[in-house]
C-alpha cells in the first residue's frame, strides 16, 4: 500500500486539507483532497478511487508526484 510521508515535507494531514480547501485551481484542490483522504481513512488507493471519479492509477500518480 502506498503511504504518504508527511514528515518528509514537514506537513500534517490538516495542511493537505487546508490546501484542498484554498488552492486556486480546481484540479489542484481535487489532488490535495485525494491525498488528504489517503492519510485519514487508512484505505489504499484502490478503495479511495472507488469513491471518486478517478482511476486508481491516477491517484497513484498523484501520490508519486507528492513524494
SEVEXDO-49586 format. One line per field, with one value per atom (N, C-alpha, C): residue in one letter; residue number from 1; atom name; x, y, z. Coordinates in steps of 0.02 Angstrom, whole numbers. Each point is the difference from the previous one (the first is absolute). Layout:
BEGIN
resn = c(a / ...);
resi = c(NUM / ...);
name = c(CA / ...);
east = c(X / ...);
north = c(Y / ...);
up = c(Z / ...);
END
This chain:
BEGIN
resn = c(x / x / x / x / x / x / x / x / x / x / x / x / x / x / x / x / x / x / x / x / x / x / x / x / x / x / x / x / x / x / x / x / x / x / x / x / x / x / x / x / x / x / x / x / x / x / x / x / x / x / x / x / x / x / x / x / x / x / x / x / x / x / x / x / x / x / x / x / x / x / x / x / x / x / x / x / x / x / x / x / x / x / x / x / x / x / x / x / x / x / x / x / x / x / x / x / x / x / x / x / x / x / x / x / x / x / x / x / x / x / x / x / x / x / x / x / x / x / x / x / x / x / x / x / x / x / x / x / x / x / x / x / x / x / x / x / x / x / x / x / x / x / x / x / x / x / x / x / x / x / x / x / x / x / x / x / x / x / x / x / x / x / x / x / x / x / x / x / x / x / x / x / x / x / x / x / x / x / x / x / x / x / x / x / x / x / x / x / x / x / x / x / x / x / x / x / x / x / x / x / x);
resi = c(1 / 1 / 1 / 2 / 2 / 2 / 3 / 3 / 3 / 4 / 4 / 4 / 5 / 5 / 5 / 6 / 6 / 6 / 7 / 7 / 7 / 8 / 8 / 8 / 9 / 9 / 9 / 10 / 10 / 10 / 11 / 11 / 11 / 12 / 12 / 12 / 13 / 13 / 13 / 14 / 14 / 14 / 15 / 15 / 15 / 16 / 16 / 16 / 17 / 17 / 17 / 18 / 18 / 18 / 19 / 19 / 19 / 20 / 20 / 20 / 21 / 21 / 21 / 22 / 22 / 22 / 23 / 23 / 23 / 24 / 24 / 24 / 25 / 25 / 25 / 26 / 26 / 26 / 27 / 27 / 27 / 28 / 28 / 28 / 29 / 29 / 29 / 30 / 30 / 30 / 31 / 31 / 31 / 32 / 32 / 32 / 33 / 33 / 33 / 34 / 34 / 34 / 35 / 35 / 35 / 36 / 36 / 36 / 37 / 37 / 37 / 38 / 38 / 38 / 39 / 39 / 39 / 40 / 40 / 40 / 41 / 41 / 41 / 42 / 42 / 42 / 43 / 43 / 43 / 44 / 44 / 44 / 45 / 45 / 45 / 46 / 46 / 46 / 47 / 47 / 47 / 48 / 48 / 48 / 49 / 49 / 49 / 50 / 50 / 50 / 51 / 51 / 51 / 52 / 52 / 52 / 53 / 53 / 53 / 54 / 54 / 54 / 55 / 55 / 55 / 56 / 56 / 56 / 57 / 57 / 57 / 58 / 58 / 58 / 59 / 59 / 59 / 60 / 60 / 60 / 61 / 61 / 61 / 62 / 62 / 62 / 63 / 63 / 63 / 64 / 64 / 64 / 65 / 65 / 65 / 66 / 66 / 66 / 67 / 67 / 67);
name = c(N / CA / C / N / CA / C / N / CA / C / N / CA / C / N / CA / C / N / CA / C / N / CA / C / N / CA / C / N / CA / C / N / CA / C / N / CA / C / N / CA / C / N / CA / C / N / CA / C / N / CA / C / N / CA / C / N / CA / C / N / CA / C / N / CA / C / N / CA / C / N / CA / C / N / CA / C / N / CA / C / N / CA / C / N / CA / C / N / CA / C / N / CA / C / N / CA / C / N / CA / C / N / CA / C / N / CA / C / N / CA / C / N / CA / C / N / CA / C / N / CA / C / N / CA / C / N / CA / C / N / CA / C / N / CA / C / N / CA / C / N / CA / C / N / CA / C / N / CA / C / N / CA / C / N / CA / C / N / CA / C / N / CA / C / N / CA / C / N / CA / C / N / CA / C / N / CA / C / N / CA / C / N / CA / C / N / CA / C / N / CA / C / N / CA / C / N / CA / C / N / CA / C / N / CA / C / N / CA / C / N / CA / C / N / CA / C / N / CA / C / N / CA / C / N / CA / C / N / CA / C / N / CA / C);
east = c(42 / -42 / 45 / -19 / 37 / -13 / 52 / -7 / 29 / -27 / 27 / 44 / 61 / 46 / -6 / -48 / -14 / 57 / 35 / 54 / 58 / 9 / 54 / -10 / -63 / -16 / -20 / 8 / -16 / -73 / -45 / -71 / -40 / -62 / -48 / -57 / -42 / -59 / -45 / -1 / -40 / 27 / 66 / 29 / -26 / -5 / -27 / -73 / -37 / -70 / -6 / 43 / -1 / 16 / 48 / 16 / -59 / -34 / -58 / -56 / -5 / -53 / 18 / 64 / 20 / 38 / 18 / 38 / -41 / 36 / -34 / -31 / 29 / -24 / -39 / -55 / -44 / 36 / 42 / 36 / 49 / 32 / 46 / -37 / -58 / -41 / -19 / -18 / -21 / 58 / 60 / 59 / 14 / 1 / 14 / -54 / -62 / -54 / 10 / 19 / 12 / 58 / 53 / 57 / -20 / -42 / -24 / -41 / -43 / -41 / 43 / 55 / 45 / 31 / 14 / 30 / -52 / -62 / -52 / -32 / -16 / -41 / 40 / 64 / 40 / -13 / -39 / -13 / 52 / 4 / 45 / -27 / 41 / -17 / -61 / -5 / -56 / -66 / -1 / -62 / -20 / 49 / -14 / -26 / 30 / -20 / -72 / -22 / -69 / -49 / 20 / -45 / 5 / 42 / 8 / -12 / 9 / -7 / 66 / 53 / 67 / 20 / 43 / 28 / 54 / 10 / 50 / 70 / 14 / 66 / 11 / -51 / 5 / 17 / -33 / 14 / 71 / 23 / 69 / 50 / -15 / 43 / 3 / -56 / -2 / 43 / -3 / 40 / 74 / 18 / 71 / 23 / -43 / 17 / 10 / -42 / 6 / 65 / 19 / 62 / 58);
north = c(-59 / 59 / 62 / 50 / 62 / 42 / 28 / 43 / 69 / 50 / 68 / 14 / 22 / 18 / 75 / 19 / 71 / 34 / -37 / 30 / 20 / -34 / 18 / 71 / 19 / 66 / 49 / -23 / 43 / 23 / -47 / 15 / -48 / 19 / -44 / -14 / -45 / -14 / 61 / 40 / 61 / 51 / 0 / 44 / -19 / -66 / -23 / 21 / -6 / 21 / 75 / 39 / 72 / 17 / -35 / 10 / -19 / -54 / -23 / 51 / 38 / 49 / 68 / 15 / 68 / 6 / -55 / 4 / 37 / 37 / 42 / -41 / -54 / -40 / -60 / -15 / -56 / -67 / -11 / -64 / -8 / 54 / -3 / -16 / 31 / -14 / -74 / -26 / -70 / -47 / 15 / -41 / 0 / 60 / 4 / -34 / 4 / -34 / -76 / -26 / -72 / -21 / 40 / -15 / 3 / 49 / 6 / -62 / -22 / -59 / -62 / -5 / -57 / 0 / 59 / 4 / -12 / 15 / -4 / -68 / -30 / -60 / -64 / 2 / -60 / -53 / 17 / -47 / 10 / -48 / 5 / 44 / 9 / 42 / -28 / -65 / -31 / 15 / -4 / 15 / 73 / 44 / 72 / 13 / -33 / 9 / -21 / -53 / -23 / 54 / 42 / 52 / 65 / 2 / 60 / -16 / 50 / -11 / -14 / -11 / -10 / -72 / -17 / -67 / -6 / -60 / -12 / 19 / -12 / 18 / 75 / 40 / 72 / 20 / -30 / 16 / -21 / -56 / -22 / 50 / 26 / 50 / 63 / 20 / 59 / -11 / -61 / -16 / 4 / -27 / 2 / 72 / 42 / 70 / 35 / -16 / 31 / -19 / -63 / -24 / 39);
up = c(0 / 0 / 0 / -39 / -3 / 62 / 26 / 59 / -16 / 30 / -6 / 60 / -13 / 53 / 12 / 40 / 12 / 39 / 41 / 39 / -45 / -55 / -47 / -26 / -10 / -26 / 56 / 62 / 58 / -3 / -15 / -5 / 44 / 10 / 34 / -48 / 19 / -43 / -3 / 53 / 0 / -49 / -11 / -51 / -69 / -13 / -64 / -7 / 54 / -2 / -14 / 32 / -11 / -73 / -29 / -71 / -44 / 19 / -38 / 1 / 54 / 6 / -31 / -5 / -19 / -66 / -31 / -63 / -53 / -41 / -50 / -56 / -18 / -57 / 25 / -33 / 20 / -2 / -50 / -5 / 58 / 20 / 56 / 64 / 9 / 60 / 1 / -57 / -5 / 18 / -23 / 15 / 75 / 30 / 71 / 42 / -22 / 37 / -3 / -57 / -6 / 45 / 2 / 43 / 73 / 17 / 69 / 19 / -45 / 14 / 11 / -37 / 9 / 70 / 27 / 67 / 54 / -12 / 51 / 6 / -55 / 2 / 10 / -15 / 8 / -52 / -50 / -55 / -54 / -45 / -55 / -56 / -49 / -58 / -36 / -5 / -36 / 35 / 65 / 37 / -7 / 2 / -8 / -71 / -49 / -70 / -11 / 34 / -7 / 22 / 47 / 24 / -38 / -52 / -40 / -73 / -42 / -72 / -34 / 40 / -28 / 2 / -45 / -4 / 54 / 26 / 52 / -25 / -63 / -27 / 3 / -10 / 5 / 72 / 48 / 70 / 19 / -26 / 13 / -29 / -59 / -30 / 43 / 28 / 43 / 63 / 28 / 58 / -18 / -57 / -21 / -12 / -29 / -11 / 67 / 48 / 66 / 33 / -8 / 31 / -26);
END
